[in-house]
Amino acid sequence: MFAWLLHRLKGDKLIWILIFLLSLVSLLAIYSSSSALSFRIDGGDTEHLLLKHAVLLVIGLLVIFAVHLINYRVFARISNILLVITIPLLVYTIIQGSEVNEAARWITIFGQSFQPSDLAKLTLMIYLARLLTQRQDVIKDFTEGFLPALFWIAVICGLIAPADLSTAALMFLASTMVMFIAGVDLKYIGLLIMVGFMAFFILLGTAKRASTWKSRMGDYVSRMVDEEYTPAYQTTQANIAIASGGLFGKGVGKSTQRNYLPHAHADFVFAIIVEEYGLVGGMVVVALYLLLLFRAVSVATMSKTFGALMSSGLAFLLVLQALVNMGVTVGILPITGLTMPLISMGGSSIMMTSVSLGIILSVSRDAREGGRGAKSSPASMLAV
């Protein structure tokens, strides 16, 4: 049956297999990690939370399937519309968003919580890919090639950063990679990085959440330089989970740290994976994400400029976010609040991740069905 299904799916088959495997990992991880959450919000009914998550994953897979059948060039044509929708949503979130720990990240749409920054990731990568494709003839020029891209990166990341610095930094890094691939002059990319650092230090002195960021960075630095320092509670519990997992783990559903680790179903789900499946299981998850990035970049090498830039940017975003999440869990990075794409619980994250994967598969489908390696003018690259 699996072979029958794969035969009917378009695009890169290995990417499809990786998506199914990550979804399976997600179901197993959420089944174990959501027990504490279920007692807080659902009377201990873990099965209900698991079913809800499974439904979201199935919907996500349907979204991937639907999007991968769309000609990816359509996204170039609607990128302006996405921008017009995204920026007002980000502004509205700053003004009226639900505030948790001094961070307004969520809004309610039709009774459902939604995180506009998830949409902003998608919008920025699509719009940036379109902009840089259209300006390939002047890509080395400061005014015509670099400044327009810098402007939109600054606007979108700037609206997100005060409440969600880690997501803004992630988008900034992915945007930098896209500009590098597009052929922007290296000295301008260096300037972009300098602007990013300047913005970071300005935020440290002015943002409402600056004290939280300083506390997290202080905790991280102290852990690195002082062996006797006791790290933050989340980090301690995550370290215990990882250490107790050993090489092959405790087994499915046998985690004990899920009862002590805050956000075990979201930010720290990787700790539960390693506790139950060991170092081997953790390395398998890392390999799945890295293989996804490798295949997405391979797709980009077979595609025209717009498809290559868009699929590369979206893949960098997804995989970089996963790697940062894992880095936080094992203690080599400061706490960020970033979740694991396609594995952590969260409706808006799953949906936007699914759209991103669908777009990558759409680019792959186009390359395999006739656009393989073709080169053309910026205008024809965007033509549907």
PyMOL commands that set and color helices and strands:
alter all, ss='L'
color gray80, all
select helices_A, chain A and resi 2-8+13-33+35-41+46-68+74-77+79-96+116-134+136-138+142-160+165-182+186-206+210-225+233-245+257-259+269-301+305-330+347-371+378-381
alter helices_A, ss='H'
color red, helices_A
select strands_A, chain A and resi 98-100+103-109+112-114
alter strands_A, ss='S'
color yellow, strands_A
deselect
rebuild
show_as cartoon
